[in-house]
Amino acid sequence: MVQKSYAFLGILAVLLMSLGFVSAYTSTQDGIKVNVIQELPNPVTPGSTHDIQINITNNNGTTIDLSWVDTTDSSGITTAVPTNSSLTNGNSAIYTLTYSIPSGFNGTVNHKVDLSVFVGSTNIANFHPYSTANYTNISTTLIYGCTDSDANNYDPNATTDDGSCTYTIADGYKYCDDFDGEKGDLEITSFEINNNGKGDDNEWEYLDEIEIEVTVENTGDDNIDDVIVEIMIKDDDGNTITRRKMGLDEDEFDLGRIKDGDEEVAIFKIDELPIDLDEGTYRIYVRAYDEKDEDSNCVSVSEDFNDDDETYFEFDVTSSDGATVIVKDDSEVILASCGDKNVEVRFMVYNIGDDDEEKVLVTLEDSKLGIYEKVVIDNLRDKKGKEVVFFITIPEGLDKSYYELDIYTYYDYDEDEDELDEVVAYGESSEEEGDDFSIGLEILSCKGPVPSITASLDSEAKVGEELVITASVTNNGDDNNFVVSVTEFEDWAELVSVEPASLLINEDGVATITIKLVPTKGGFQTLKVNAIVDGEVSNQAVSVNIEEKEGLFANVSDTLLYSISGVVALLILIFLVLIVRVSRKSRKPEF
């Protein structure tokens, strides 16, 4: 406890006496934006090296040349700046500056460079990106080592535990032996490893996402109020691997109350198996116990662990047989719409090999989208990762909603060659090693190429007689299924048929559709022929002049019709006069 208290006081002293700030630099000139995206840690550590990352976006309208000069003004600090290079219009790139702080350094780090931008021989802009951090040595000397008195390599002089403690695991050791052995009513009824990465349940690979699922049952007749599930991981030499070293989110899970006869599940997660974890064999020990009385209720054996040993689960950490510069497979899907510009694509690149890589070329490709972008990473050290950022343009008129953008890494750089020439400059690549990396692109909204529609009348247009219209639909996109219909005819006709109403039309193909209606009203009428593909509707208006149905005088001229009407009216008048005269003669005289 004394050593741990010293450790706490030492850490508190560092927090109180190490003061500093990070100054985020951003500047834009002539369409060129420069901003520091990875700054100095705060505080910096004497005797260490650190990277500064600067993102540059060129919207100047032409290719620019970049010239770097280090102007760091802190004594004893050396800085490696990027080599002079070019950046084409509409693109962005990340440049890395590596600086080294001498051991024994004490003061303020003022990291600064001069960046000159040229178009040809003309200097069009100047930037001075910087990042500042402080470091102040403290009088108290921290002694790192193993502070656990139960460990094999306990150091009584250590004030800060460095995770180096080792322990001897005896044959038949059970995790509950640290309490009072296996006792009570708790039982580990299930233990599962779910590997969501490239490896499997018993062989884990770097960057794998792991879930460790432990099911605990209360087999007794009484409730157990506060059940804790704890896991411990050791390497083949018996050394305990810290939670942080293994990448565990937690190594202890509080299940709370488990009623009699019930069971609860604890889930431990590793989001990314760390790439600096040594290859080899590891063991997982699990125990579930009553936090209020661990000596009376503790279980650490399970039939689910191993066939030949129920006290631990064994697995191996192995590196991939393929590329040593890799990209994690489950990078977040990019969301975009057709026509979007400067869509940000961001992901991590890792060096899982044993050698530092001076330069790594990363390409982002998709032939259908016309995307082929390159970024160079400088100084990717072994067992480290760096983020890369691309900016892409999404074409118009896409016919799919999901794409996989291919990612390739090129490494083992030959400094005598152009860093952007992957064929010559790099001795190895993920493509040659058979590793496929990609990132998803989901198109949220997009209209495909509009089909062409024409229509012509194939019969006489008369009321009461079948009207035949022939429509042609041309597919201007990829092979696809079309649905054809007619609308806006209901007021003047009855639909008989549309054949075919649905069909597959190949790319650049033309299909013929026959539409039959029976007009119920004469005169100038219109309808629409609709083609539906991928939920998008295209239509073409069709106009027809419908003849009225023929009557008794359909073929009589207007003049003759008027003459006949006059004669009929005259005859009717004469008839009425005769009726009146006859009526008067037949009337008797009155006296």
FENZIQUI-V942449 format. One record per helix or strand of 3 or more residues. SS is the DSSP state (h for helix, s for strand). FROM is the first residue (numbers start at 1). LEN is the number of residues. Records with the same first field share a line. If there is no record, write none. Layout:
SS=FROM-LEN, FROM-LEN
This chain:
h=2-16, 175-4, 243-4, 422-4, 558-28
s=26-4, 32-7, 49-10, 64-7, 78-3, 85-3, 92-9, 107-13, 122-6, 130-6, 186-10, 203-3, 210-9, 224-12, 239-3, 252-7, 263-8, 280-11, 313-6, 325-3, 334-3, 343-9, 357-10, 371-10, 384-9, 402-12, 426-4, 437-7, 452-6, 466-9, 480-8, 493-7, 502-4, 510-10, 523-11, 536-12
